Amino acid sequence: MVEGSQNIDALLTEDRRFPPPPAFQEQANVNDPGVYEEAAKDPEGFWARFAEELHWFKKWDKVLEWDPPYAKWFQGGKINVSYNCLDRHVATARKNKAALIWEGEPGDRQVYTYWDLYREVCKFANALKGLGLKKGDRVTIYLPMVPELPIAMLACARLGAPHSVVFGGFSSESLRDRINDSEAKILITADGGFRRGRVVPLKENADEAVKGAPTTEKVIVVRRTGTADDQMNPDTDVWWHDLMEGQSQVCPAEPLDSEDILYLLYTSGTTGKPKGIVHTTAGYLLGTYATTKWIFDLKEDDVYWCTADIGWVTGHSYIVYGPLSNGATSIMYEGTPDYPDRDRFWSIVEKYGVTVFYTAPTAIRTFMRWGTEYPAKHDLGSLRLLGSVGEPINPEAWMWYWEHVGRSNCPVVDTWWQTETGMILISPLPGLTTLKPGSATRPFPGIDAEVVDEGGNAVDLGQGGYLVLKKPWPAMLRNIYGDPERFVQQYWSRYPGIYFTADGCKRDDEGYFWLLGRVDDVINVSAHRISTMEVESALVDHTAVAEAASIGRTDDVKGQAVVAFVTLKEEVPASEELMVELKQHVAGKIGSIARPDDIYFTAELPKTRSGKIMRRLLRDVAEGRALGDTTTLADPAVVEALKERYDEDEA
C-alpha cells in the first residue's frame, strides 16, 4: 500500500455523496464544523470540557502527562466508572428509565431500569466482597450474552477489581491461558448459553480450564440452560442466585485513581502467549462517553442496539460503558441473526423500536446474501442512524445497508478503531459529515491521525501508506499486561513516539480516510502491492457475489498470486463461466495485475463469532499448510470442508 498505491485508485472512484439530511443536521448533538479546529488547537482543553460532564469524587490536577509511549490522563482525579454508569442516573429522572432491554435466543426477555441495574450491581459487588475480593484483584468473566455479564463488569468496576471478559466462543485452553496470565482470583461463568437452538457448554469448558489455573479460588455459575446442576464442585463452585440471596442493595462505589486499571482484554486469534491489553479508568470512560454521545447522536428517547458480543472490545465500549454512561436505553441479544429465521435482527428492531443500529460489515454482507426480503418483512421506520464496525466496509455493502435497512433515510457512520484504542478514532459525525460509501471519513475531533510512508513521512493526498496516531488520546491502551517490552516493540518501535496501527490507509483528494485493513492483508504481485480489501470490493461489486475474501498464495514467478474465496447470492449457481467472468470483473475494476489466479466458490467463509473473516486460515488452505488455531471460529467445520475441497481441486 505504500508502494504501488495506484492499485487502490479503483477503490476511490466512488463518486456517491450523502450530506446530512437537513432535519437530522438541525437536531444533531454536534453540527458546528468548528469543533475540529477547536479540538486541534487545544486537545487537552477539548477533552477536559467533556470530562466536566462526568462525576468526579475529586477533580484532576493535570489533564495529560505524556512521556512516550506512556500517557497518564486526568492525574490526581478520583472517579468510578460504575458510579458514572448508574448512580449518576439514579439520582435523576432517568431512575426508572430502561437501561437494558435483554432478549434471549429462545425468546425470553427482561427489562432493567437504571434503578434495577444499580441494585443488581450493588448486590453482586457485595457478594464479591463476601468472597474476599479486594481492589486490584482480577476477575475473569466467561459468560454468554446475558444480563449477568454487564452486571458483573459493573460490579468489578465498582470495587476497583479489573475484569477480564473472555469471549464465550473460546476453548477451555484459551480460557485457561487468559486466567493464568491475569492470575484471576474468581471466575464467573454459566452452565451454558443458547446459540442456534443448541446449548454451548460453558461450564464444561470452565471446569477444564480451572484444572490448570491455580490462582482461581471460586467459580460463580449463572443458571441459564439448566444443564449443569450435577457438575457443581462443592469446594469451589457457587450458584449466582444463591450468592445474591440476602445481599444488601447498597454498595458505595470505590473512589479510584484515574489511572487505576479498569479491565484487561486479550486479543484473539494469536499464537503463543495471549496479549492482555490494559485499559484504565478515567480516560477510557471519557473516550467511550464522548464518542457514543457524538457519533451515535444519542437522544433521551433513543433505543440503541450494538449487535456485538461483549467478549470483544466493541461490546465493552459500545454496549456497556459508552451507552450506560450516557444514560441510554440499549438492546442486548443473546443469539444469532438467523434463529429461528433470517429476520431475527429485523424482528427485534421492529419489536423494540430501535433507532440507532450498529453492526459489522461481515453481518451486512451476510444479510445481502440472504436477500432483501428479510428486512422488507419488517417495519424498520424507527431507525434514524446506522453504524458499521469491525473492518473496512465495501462500498456496495454500505449502499445495501443504507438502502435496504436504513430505507435511504439514515446516515451511516462507518467507524475505525481497535481493541488497543479503546474508543472510535475515525468516523463521520452524522450531523456534520458528507458521507462517501466505503470511507470512515475523518478522525474524531482531538485525534491526530496521519498516513505515512515507510520512512514515517506524511504522504500527499491521494496516496496510500500506513495509518499512525501522532498524539495520545484518552482511551488508549496503557500497556500489555505483564509485558511492557512487548508493548513498546509492537506499537511504538517502528516510528518512535508515534503509535503504529498496523493498518493500511489512503487519503483521497479531499482528505477522507479509506481504511484498507491490516498491513499483512496485502498481496504482493510482481512488486505491486494490492490490498485484499480492493480485490474483495471489486468482487462484491458484481451482482452475483454476496461476500468474498482474498489472500496471496506463494507463486514462483510473481511472488504471490491472488486467490479469492467467493460466496454467491443464494439464487446464483456456480459455474466455470461465472468464474471467468469474475476474474475479468476484478481486472476491469482494478487492473490486470489484480486478476485472481484462482476463485473458489464456497457456501460460507471461515469467520470468528464476532464476524471477522479469518484470512490467516484461508492462507493455510491455499498454501497447503496444516490449519492454525481454529478455536475462535464460529464453525470450525467451514474451514475443514473448504480445505477438503481445495485439496481435491488441486489434486
C-alpha positions, 0 to 999 in steps of 0.5 A: 500500500505504500508502494504501488498505491495506484492499485487502490485508485479503483477503490476511490472512484466512488463518486456517491455523496450523502450530506446530512439530511437537513432535519437530522443536521438541525437536531444533531448533538454536534453540527458546528464544523468548528469543533475540529479546529477547536479540538486541534488547537487545544486537545487537552482543553477539548477533552477536559470540557467533556470530562466536566460532564462526568462525576468526579469524587475529586477533580484532576490536577493535570489533564495529560502527562505524556512521556512516550509511549506512556500517557497518564490522563486526568492525574490526581482525579478520583472517579468510578466508572460504575458510579458514572454508569448508574448512580449518576442516573439514579439520582435523576429522572432517568431512575426508572428509565430502561437501561437494558432491554435483554432478549434471549435466543429462545425468546425470553426477555427482561427489562432493567431500569437504571434503578434495577441495574444499580441494585443488581450491581450493588448486590453482586459487588457485595457478594464479591466482597463476601468472597474476599475480593479486594481492589486490584484483584482480577476477575475473569468473566466467561459468560454468554450474552446475558444480563449477568455479564454487564452486571458483573463488569459493573460490579468489578468496576465498582470495587476497583477489581479489573475484569477480564471478559473472555469471549464465550466462543473460546476453548477451555485452553484459551480460557485457561491461558487468559486466567493464568496470565491475569492470575484471576482470583474468581471466575464467573461463568454459566452452565451454558448459553443458547446459540442456534437452538443448541446449548454451548457448554460453558461450564464444561469448558470452565471446569477444564480450564480451572484444572490448570489455573491455580490462582482461581479460588471460586467459580460463580455459575449463572443458571441459564440452560439448566444443564449443569446442576450435577457438575457443581464442585462443592469446594469451589463452585457457587450458584449466582442466585444463591450468592445474591440471596440476602445481599444488601442493595447498597454498595458505595462505589470505590473512589479510584485513581484515574489511572487505576486499571479498569479491565484487561482484554486479550486479543484473539486469534494469536499464537503463543502467549495471549496479549492482555491489553490494559485499559484504565479508568478515567480516560477510557470512560471519557473516550467511550462517553464522548464518542457514543454521545457524538457519533451515535447522536444519542437522544433521551428517547433513543433505543440503541442496539450494538449487535456485538458480543461483549467478549470483544472490545466493541461490546465493552465500549459500545454496549456497556460503558459508552451507552450506560454512561450516557444514560441510554436505553440499549438492546442486548441479544443473546443469539444469532441473526438467523434463529429461528429465521433470517429476520431475527435482527429485523424482528427485534428492531421492529419489536423494540423500536430501535433507532440507532443500529450498529453492526459489522460489515461481515453481518451486512454482507451476510444479510445481502446474501440472504436477500432483501426480503428479510428486512422488507418483512419488517417495519424498520421506520424507527431507525434514524442512524446506522453504524458499521464496525469491525473492518473496512466496509465495501462500498456496495455493502454500505449502499445495501445497508443504507438502502435496504435497512436504513430505507435511504433515510439514515446516515451511516457512520462507518467507524475505525478503531481497535481493541488497543484504542479503546474508543472510535478514532475515525468516523463521520459525525452524522450531523456534520459529515458528507458521507462517501460509501466505503470511507470512515471519513475523518478522525474524531475531533482531538485525534491526530491521525496521519498516513505515512510512508515507510520512512514515517513521512506524511504522504500527499493526498491521494496516496496510500501508506500506513495509518499512525496516531501522532498524539495520545488520546484518552482511551488508549491502551496503557500497556500489555499486561505483564509485558511492557517490552512487548508493548513498546516493540509492537506499537511504538518501535517502528516510528518512535513516539508515534503509535503504529496501527498496523493498518493500511490507509489512503487519503483521497483528494479531499482528505477522507480516510479509506481504511484498507485493513491490516498491513499483512492483508496485502498481496504482493504481485510482481512488486505491486502491492494490492490490498485484499480489501480492493480485490474483495470490493471489486468482487462484491461489486458484481451482482452475483457475489454476496461476500468474498475474501482474498489472500496471496498464495506463494507463486514462483514467478510473481511472488504471490498470486491472488486467490479469492474465496467467493460466496454467491447470492443464494439464487446464483449457481456456480459455474466455470463461466461465472468464474471467468467472468469474475476474474475479468470483473476484478481486472476491469475494476482494478487492473490486470495485475489484480486478476485472481489466479484462482476463485473458489466458490464456497457456501460460507467463509471461515469467520470468528463469532464476532464476524471477522473473516479469518484470512490467516486460515484461508492462507493455510488452505491455499498454501497447503499448510496444516490449519492454525488455531481454529478455536475462535471460529464460529464453525470450525467445520467451514474451514475443514470442508473448504480445505477438503475441497481445495485439496481435491481441486488441486489434486 
